[in-house]
Amino acid sequence: MTARGSATLAEVMALDPSQNAIGAGIKRFRLQKKWSLKELSEHSGVPLSTLSKVENGQMSLKLEKLLRVSSALGIDVMQLVQPAEPEAPAALVTGRRSLTRHGDAKITQTENTRYEYHASDFSRRLLTPVVIEVLPGRNPEPVKHQGEEFIFVIEGRVEVLTEFYEPAVLEVGESLYIDSTMAHNVRALDGKPARVLNVSSTPRASDI
């Protein structure tokens, strides 16, 4: 679950490549497949020049093209907005923990949403916890991805839009649990920003 503008999935506030989470994500997964920009363009149908500008933080992609890119890379579109995880052995490790102190969360900023990723140093996790600040005045596009999500309102009021249900208004302290493969998104109400805790199951390679 993420709230995005109706024109694009994510349009970063600053166009500095270091702050361009979407472009950095595309480049990271492209290099993991050892593809050139030309190869990604051929597999996704998105022009090479467009992909180059996106990776360098000079422009953003509309949702349709972003979905084509993520499909070509063989990943879930939500993985592109998550911080890069440190490499770790594939073997299951028990007794792990990740402590996120105040100010230590990894930040991703889009046009109308701010994401605070917790446990970002915890690789190969099954859940992705994020505190999301949703700014008012936007009608977000519905998105869908593998997994499930828990949405809990910390501040403000939000409306959760889902594909098969009537919109649900959530107040502070209220929550919603959904199947993420159903198109969904959240918008802030009352002309004020809202903050929600979002915990989503992390897609596995076998799920994509």
Secondary structure, DSSP 8 states (H G I E B T S, - for coil): -----SS-S---SS--GGG-HHHHHHHHHHHHTT--HHHHHHHH---HHHHHHHHTTS----HHHHHHHHHHHTS-GGGGGS-------SS---S------TT-SEEEE-SSEEEEE-STT-TT-SEEEEEEEE-SS-----B--SSEEEEEEEES-EEEEESSS--EEE-TT-EEEEETTS-EEEEE-TTS-EEEEEEEE---GGG-
